[in-house]
């Protein structure tokens, strides 16, 4: 017999009149005297298809049967029905009803059907590039420079892009006036820079450096797409160039303003209209490694791409399979 030295009763004890605690169930309230019974309610099971499919079974049973059942139906146990549908126990509840009858409620989440809906997110990534990397100064930094080897095309005394930028920094950062004058003289010397437009760009960059404008705001995009699987999926290690729309299989519902193929690409089209200087050539995308999370009953596979304009990703380093 249970001991009620400590009140209220705990565990499977009940204040049912034993030991003078509580009130016993009247004899006329007893529904059955069978030692064992287990029946499913008329309205059971209840099937709900929402964020994830759930099935709830409600039973009526005696206390001993209920206790045995609830011990075996622990959270996370996988059950299989006669049709092969797999479910995983989410919660099990045993409650006492009228007439010493107990009610057992078992709620399971679906495994083999009704996976959670896919998820999608676009997040901006702030990239503060050196000011000389701005497209406005592209002609300056590439002036008289071989695009492959980065060396001057014409020999000295004619200067080339990175050398000009060096003397701009020298003119700005020199601790003594003589150093600043030396840098400015190099910039203004038509022997070194015979192109007046390049000289104008160099002086413009010099003035901005004097005002401590050393970087410029260039937002990049991080796109994530989550999918759900019952069994562990294969993981993509990433590290290569891939457009999420044209090559990565991203559903049009996420990137098209019509939700269908043929609509405007929300990731790129408006950017090219409002800021053509930066985005006229589109966005370069790099596929990152997949993330895998286990969430209760499903494996969440997260695909990620990061994108930025003006050819950020080096084709010699990152392949484009």
Order of alpha helices (4+ residues) and beta strands (2+ residues): beta-beta-beta-alpha-beta-beta-beta-beta-alpha-alpha-alpha-alpha-beta-beta-alpha-alpha-alpha-beta-beta-beta
